[in-house]
Amino acid sequence: MIQGKGIIKSYEDLQVLKGVDIDITKGEIVSIIGKSGAGKSTLLHIIGTLDQPDAGSIIINGIDTTGLNKKDLAKFRNKTIGFVFQFHHLLNEFTALENVTIPAHIYGTNAAQADKKAKELLDFLGLSERMEHKPQELSGGEQQRVAVARALINDPAVIFADEPTGNLDASSSDDLHNLIKKLQKEMGQTFLIVTHNEELANLSDRTLTMQDGRIIS
């Protein structure tokens, strides 16, 4: 599903990625681990098309994303990729249901279909009683599950997660781990995860270790 070849990225005089190759198969959970500054999040953001490499190629579902213009890249990202971050980035003025539907509205899905799909996802994630609550009325774990539902709303090929348990307590982290495995098992969802959480890394199908801008194992 994902092929990254020779990915290089520098910021001014600092070379952060030094020719990274990565391959991910559909339905896999792959975690990237390593010390801070190893280049994990930079790699995730570049593969996720949030940033551009200086050199190298990234092919997702047969599409060479480095060859797309900004408009086409935004459309591709909205439809093909879901994102879950350490901080959920929910909009406080909107309910959980409204937050989940936002990517669907951007894609052009009509309101009735977007609401229907969002309600199904929130129910699947155990939030059927919390749909009309705003983020400040939800626990940290509930907020992160809303963020997962938002990531899933457009049926993405892959979900990129950057330290998804970094802002959660142990119980909420365990719940998110179980949810990721459930999504893999029941939906065939593919995940690429950057994490310092050993338990989350251990549930992955594969773990890639980064050091000094390279994947070393």
Residue pairs with C-beta under 8 A, 6 or more apart in sequence:
1 24
1 25
1 26
1 60
1 61
1 157
1 158
1 190
2 22
2 23
2 24
2 47
2 58
2 59
2 60
2 158
2 192
3 22
3 23
3 57
3 58
3 59
4 20
4 21
4 22
4 23
4 43
4 47
4 56
4 57
4 58
4 59
5 21
5 56
5 57
5 58
6 19
6 20
6 21
6 55
6 56
6 57
7 17
7 19
7 20
7 21
7 22
7 43
7 46
7 47
7 53
7 55
7 56
7 58
8 15
8 17
8 18
8 19
8 20
8 53
8 54
8 55
8 56
9 15
9 16
9 17
9 39
9 42
9 46
9 51
9 53
9 54
10 16
10 54
15 213
16 39
16 42
16 213
17 39
17 42
17 43
17 46
17 53
17 213
17 214
18 212
18 213
18 214
19 56
19 214
20 39
20 43
20 56
20 213
20 214
20 215
21 215
22 43
22 47
22 208
22 215
24 30
24 158
24 190
24 192
25 190
26 157
26 188
26 190
27 184
27 188
27 189
27 190
28 190
28 191
28 205
28 206
29 180
29 181
29 184
29 190
29 191
29 193
29 203
29 204
29 205
29 206
30 191
30 192
30 193
30 204
30 205
30 206
30 207
30 208
31 193
31 194
31 195
31 200
31 201
31 204
31 206
31 207
31 208
32 40
32 43
32 44
32 192
32 193
32 194
32 195
32 207
32 208
32 209
32 210
32 215
33 40
33 194
33 195
33 196
33 201
33 207
33 208
33 209
33 210
34 40
34 209
34 210
34 211
35 211
38 210
38 211
38 212
38 213
39 210
39 212
39 213
39 214
40 194
40 210
41 162
41 163
41 194
42 51
43 194
43 210
44 160
44 162
44 192
44 194
45 51
45 162
46 52
46 53
46 58
47 58
47 60
47 160
47 192
48 77
48 81
48 83
48 160
49 58
49 65
49 73
49 76
49 77
49 81
50 77
52 66
53 66
56 66
57 64
57 66
58 64
58 65
58 66
59 65
60 76
60 80
60 81
60 157
60 158
61 80
61 157
63 76
63 80
65 73
65 76
68 76
78 103
78 106
78 107
78 154
79 107
79 154
79 156
80 156
80 157
80 158
81 156
81 157
81 158
81 159
81 160
82 103
82 150
82 151
82 152
82 153
82 154
82 156
82 158
82 159
82 160
83 151
83 159
83 160
83 161
83 162
84 144
84 147
84 148
84 151
84 159
84 160
84 161
84 162
84 164
85 147
85 161
85 162
85 163
85 164
86 162
86 163
86 164
86 166
86 167
87 167
88 135
88 143
88 144
88 146
88 147
88 167
89 147
90 96
90 99
90 135
90 143
90 146
90 147
90 150
91 98
91 99
91 102
91 135
92 134
92 135
92 136
93 134
94 102
94 134
95 131
95 132
95 133
95 134
96 122
96 127
96 130
96 131
96 132
96 133
96 134
96 135
96 138
96 142
96 146
96 149
97 115
97 118
97 119
97 122
97 131
97 132
99 135
99 146
99 150
100 118
100 121
100 122
100 146
100 149
100 150
100 153
101 111
101 114
101 115
101 117
101 118
101 153
102 150
103 150
103 153
103 154
104 113
104 114
104 117
104 118
104 153
104 154
105 111
105 114
107 154
109 117
109 154
114 153
117 153
118 131
118 149
118 153
119 128
119 131
121 149
121 152
121 153
122 128
122 130
122 131
122 146
122 149
125 145
125 146
125 148
125 149
125 179
126 145
127 142
127 145
127 146
127 149
130 137
130 138
130 142
135 143
135 146
138 146
139 172
140 167
140 168
140 169
140 172
141 168
141 169
141 171
141 172
141 175
141 176
144 164
144 167
144 168
144 172
144 176
145 175
145 176
145 179
148 159
148 176
148 179
148 183
151 159
152 159
152 183
152 187
152 189
157 190
158 189
158 190
158 191
158 192
159 183
159 189
159 190
159 191
159 192
160 191
160 192
160 193
161 180
161 191
161 192
161 193
161 194
161 195
162 193
162 194
163 194
163 195
163 196
163 197
164 176
164 193
164 195
164 200
165 172
165 173
165 176
165 177
165 195
165 197
165 200
166 195
166 196
166 197
168 176
173 197
173 199
173 200
174 199
176 200
177 199
177 200
177 203
180 191
180 193
180 200
180 203
181 203
183 189
183 191
184 190
184 191
191 204
193 200
193 201
193 204
195 201
201 207
208 215
208 217
209 215
209 216
209 217
210 216
